[in-house]
Amino acid sequence: MEIKLSGKRALVTGANSGIGEAIALALGQAGAKVVVNYLANPADANAVVQRIKAAGSDALAIEGDISKADTVAAMFTQMDQAWGGVDILVNNAGVDGSRAEGWAADPAAWKRVIEINLFGAFNCSREALKRMVAQKGGVVLNISSVHEIIAWSGYSAYTASKAAIGMMAKTFAQEAAPYNVRVLSLAPGAIKTAINRSVWSDPRGLRDLIEKIPMNRMGEADEIGRMAVVLASDVASYVTGRTIYVDGGMTDYPDFAHGG
Ligand code: BGC
């Protein structure tokens, strides 16, 4: 089966690197027009735009801090002006934050992670859903994490933001379903990108991480990109309100391969 997204207008946040870049490219290759949102490194965003154009679709780089509601509103207005609206939103931009146990965490740093990961997804969902409900069609796909359900010492703001995204998506899905709008989340496991470079570039860190993955390897960003295309397309026309894990089995508690 070939998945076609021709004519669809997509916006991917944080699309100039890592998983976001892979999703933007995969959507573009499937025929969607893609807004490549980014916060820093415009050259990287422009490179993604060029690759999507080379694949035969259209793309547009828009700079914008998703944690700011006004900035997000302006970004969607710019997209309206360019292409007349939005059909697919991928809430991808996010940060892990710096490691600190809860009792040692800096409140300002904790809040910033929530502002980017949760309010960012909220701000973009709000603008997209407004338009999708009115046009009676669209898909909002949140990039969550295995840490939506797996605790991660030192990263309580991150885990809290991802758990919240899952529940926010379920609630939006319930609200928007009567309008033919699907809202769901894709939860990657350990995907080899810059966000976790410090882990995979250290042999000990990598060995420890691999032990947590039944498939014995990290995932590639493209494996998330491909799944995002599936979930954003009509192949998944009856899927809404769920979190789909794409994690090589990480949420399968690999320690239970023995004993128990
Ligand atoms: C984090 C990565 C981490 C992975 C598995 C992701 O949500 O962003 O840094 O490697 O979860 O723990």
Boltz pocket constraint, residues with backbone or C-beta under 6 A from the ligand:
constraints:
  - pocket:
      binder: B
      contacts: [[A, 96], [A, 144], [A, 145], [A, 146], [A, 147], [A, 188], [A, 189], [A, 190], [A, 191], [A, 195], [A, 196], [A, 199]]
      max_distance: 6.0
